Amino acid sequence: MLTDPMPAEAVETAHKRVRLAAEDLDGNRVATLMLELADEWGVPAVWERVCQPLLGRLSGRSATEIAIERALCEGVRVGLDVHRREPGRSLPTGGVLLAGAEMEAHALGLHALAAALREQGRGCLHLGPALPWSALASAVRRARPHTVVLWSQTPVTGRAYRLVRFARDFPFLRVYGAGPGWIEPPGVPASHLGTLPAAVDACLAAR
C-alpha cells in the first residue's frame, strides 16, 4: 500500500495556495502548483489530501462556485497530465485500461490514477470519460488489457449490475469500479476501489 507522507502543515499551506489560484480563475497557476506538490509529495497524497477536499467544498450552487470549480478542475487535470511525462517517450500501457462509465462526464480521478502509475514507471490506456459499454468491450477486445478501472462520479452512472455483467463477459479481466458513484458495491467478479493508493496497488499487482 502506498503511504501518505504529507504532514498537516503542508496540507494547510497547499489548500490555501491552490484555493486562491482557483478563486482567481488562474488554471495555469493551479496546474503549476499541482506539479510542484506532486513532485514533492507524490500524486496519491496530493490527490487525497488536497484535491479531493478542495473539490468537495465547492457545491456548484452559484455561478461563482461553478467558475471556480471549472478553473480548479482544469488546472488539476493539466497538472496531473503533465506530471512525469517525458517528451517523445511513451510508457507501455502495462495492460491497464482506464475509462469513465457510460454517460459519466467527470473522470478527474482517472487522471490522478494515470499520473500515479507514471510515478511508478507504469503507463496505461486512458480512454477518458463517458465511454459507452459497447465501446469499452471493443477496446478490451482490441487492446487485451488485464485490468480495467471504470470511474463513476454519481449514482446515475454507477450501475453496479452493469459492471458485474461486463466483468462476467470478460472473465480473463480484473474489473474494478472507482469513484464515489458506485454506492452499491459491485458483486463478484467485479470489485470496488475506494482510494487512489488502493487503485495504484491493484493496477501494479495485476500483471
SVG drawing of the C-alpha trace seen along z (x, -y; Angstrom):
<svg xmlns="http://www.w3.org/2000/svg" viewBox="-29 -36 40 52">
<polyline fill="none" stroke="black" stroke-width="0.4" points="0.0,0.0 1.3,-3.4 1.7,-5.6 0.6,-9.2 3.7,-11.3 2.1,-14.7 2.1,-16.4 -0.8,-18.6 1.2,-21.9 2.0,-21.1 -1.6,-20.2 -2.9,-23.5 -0.4,-25.6 -1.3,-23.7 -5.0,-24.2 -4.5,-28.0 -2.3,-28.3 -4.5,-26.2 -7.7,-27.7 -6.5,-31.2 -5.4,-30.3 -8.7,-28.7 -10.6,-31.7 -8.6,-33.9 -9.7,-31.6 -6.0,-31.0 -5.9,-27.4 -2.3,-27.7 -1.2,-28.6 -3.3,-25.7 -1.5,-23.4 1.9,-24.7 1.1,-24.1 -0.1,-20.6 3.2,-19.8 5.2,-21.3 3.1,-19.4 3.2,-16.1 7.0,-16.3 7.4,-16.9 4.8,-14.6 3.6,-12.2 0.3,-12.1 -1.7,-9.9 -1.0,-12.2 -1.8,-15.3 -5.0,-13.9 -6.4,-12.6 -5.2,-15.4 -5.5,-18.4 -7.6,-17.9 -10.5,-15.9 -11.1,-18.1 -11.0,-21.3 -13.3,-19.9 -15.7,-18.6 -16.1,-22.1 -17.4,-23.5 -21.1,-22.8 -21.5,-24.3 -24.8,-26.0 -23.8,-29.5 -22.3,-30.9 -19.2,-32.0 -18.6,-28.5 -19.1,-26.9 -16.5,-29.1 -14.1,-28.4 -14.7,-24.7 -14.0,-24.7 -10.7,-26.6 -9.7,-24.2 -10.6,-21.0 -8.9,-22.2 -5.8,-23.2 -5.7,-19.9 -6.2,-17.9 -3.4,-19.8 -1.0,-19.5 -1.7,-15.7 -1.4,-15.1 2.0,-16.8 3.4,-15.2 6.2,-12.7 5.7,-12.8 8.8,-12.9 8.5,-14.4 9.0,-11.7 8.8,-8.8 5.6,-6.8 5.4,-4.3 3.8,-1.0 0.2,-0.6 1.1,2.2 -2.1,4.0 -4.2,1.4 -7.2,-0.4 -8.9,-3.4 -12.3,-4.9 -15.2,-6.8 -18.5,-4.9 -21.1,-5.4 -22.6,-9.0 -20.1,-9.9 -18.7,-13.3 -16.4,-13.6 -13.2,-11.5 -10.6,-13.6 -9.8,-10.7 -8.6,-8.7 -6.1,-11.4 -4.8,-11.1 -4.5,-7.3 -2.7,-7.6 -0.3,-10.1 0.3,-8.0 1.1,-5.0 3.6,-7.1 5.3,-7.8 5.8,-4.0 7.2,-3.8 4.0,-2.3 1.7,-3.5 -2.0,-2.8 -4.5,-3.1 -6.7,-6.1 -9.8,-6.4 -11.4,-9.3 -14.9,-10.0 -18.3,-8.7 -17.2,-5.6 -20.2,-3.5 -20.3,0.1 -20.1,1.3 -17.0,-0.8 -15.4,0.4 -16.0,4.0 -14.5,3.2 -11.4,1.6 -10.9,4.7 -11.0,7.0 -8.5,4.9 -6.1,3.9 -6.3,7.1 -5.7,5.5 -5.5,7.5 -7.1,4.8 -10.0,2.3 -10.8,-0.6 -14.1,-2.3 -14.8,-5.6 -18.2,-6.8 -18.8,-10.1 -22.5,-9.9 -25.1,-7.1 -26.7,-7.9 -23.7,-6.4 -22.5,-3.9 -24.6,-1.0 -23.1,1.9 -25.1,4.6 -23.7,3.3 -20.1,3.5 -20.7,7.1 -22.2,8.1 -19.2,6.6 -16.8,8.5 -18.7,11.8 -18.4,11.2 -14.6,10.9 -13.6,13.5 -9.9,13.0 -10.1,9.4 -9.7,7.9 -12.6,5.3 -12.8,2.5 -15.2,-0.3 -13.6,-3.5 -15.1,-6.8 -17.9,-7.8 -20.7,-6.9 -20.7,-3.1 -22.9,-3.4 -23.9,0.2 -20.7,2.4 -20.2,4.4 -20.5,8.2 -18.1,10.9 -16.3,10.9 -16.0,7.1 -14.6,5.1 -14.6,1.5 -11.5,-0.6 -12.2,-3.2 -8.9,-5.1 -6.2,-6.1 -3.5,-4.2 -5.7,-1.1 -6.2,-1.7 -2.5,-2.0 -1.8,1.2 -4.4,3.1 -3.0,1.9 0.6,2.7 -0.3,6.1 -2.2,7.4 0.5,8.1"/>
</svg>
